[in-house]
Amino acid sequence: MDGRAHLTEWLALQDQAERPFRIFEGEIPPEDLDMNAAATRVVVAPSGPMEDPSFDDFAARARNLARQFQGRANLELINAKLIILLRRRDPPTHVANLFQRLWIDHHATLTAVLSPRWLISSAQTLADHGATEIQRRTGASLATLFGALKLSESERLFSPRAPDAPFRGKRQSEELMLGISPYAIMSGDLDRVLLTRLWRDAFGDPVAISLVEALILPLMEDPRTVFARLRQMRAARDR
């Protein structure tokens, strides 16, 4: 399949994935939600097991989210509901404004309690619905970075090497995609440029920098990434 046909097929699938929910009154956070009051509560899940909702049933998905966040900060559940709504076409008009207000007023709390999965989902949503250009740009950069890392690191799991174990031996002479030159492990700076540029771009916006700090700092400390493995390979070659 050629590239244009492949992309056309994927666009059609994405269009299907973004079909609107059936929204029921009372199932979405209201426009006048008191964020400060919500921040003092924990999630109390509805009774019953996890449900298997139809694609357009937001009400059931909201109940499942409440079960997932049982006992956790209520702001986590509100954030998740807004993200799920904003991933579909034609969400209620106030939802994007509510998402912006949630992150402007409570970004410190959210970045302290959200799991990496929901931090990345929040970045993806900020890419489309951030209140400022810095938020939108930073969200898009974080979403792209972690999406690419998830793809490449997942494929690597099929190799004989553990995620924290660098490859050894001589590099193959095969070309990379589109004829791009391979990364020069000893003299290259792409890894540094990727992360420092993202960090610098986020400065000046409290929401953006809080997300960058919450995701990039632990990423740089985790030994199971290409960044850590490259550092080990450089150190071994230095020795």
GIMOMO-V920943 format. One line per field, one symbol per residue. psi: psi as a letter, one per 40 degrees, with the letter a starting at -180 (. if undefined). A space follows every 10 residues. Layout:
# GIMOMO-V920943
psi = ???
This chain:
# GIMOMO-V920943
psi = hidddddddd ddddddeeii ihhiheeihi dfhgddddee iihhiiiiih igiidegddd ddddddddeh eihddddddd dddddeeiif iidedddddd dddddfdddd dddiiddddd ddddddddei didddddddd dddddddddd ddddddeeie iidehiiiai iieiiiieeh iihhddeied dddddddddd deiehddddd dddddddddd ehefiddddd dddddddd.
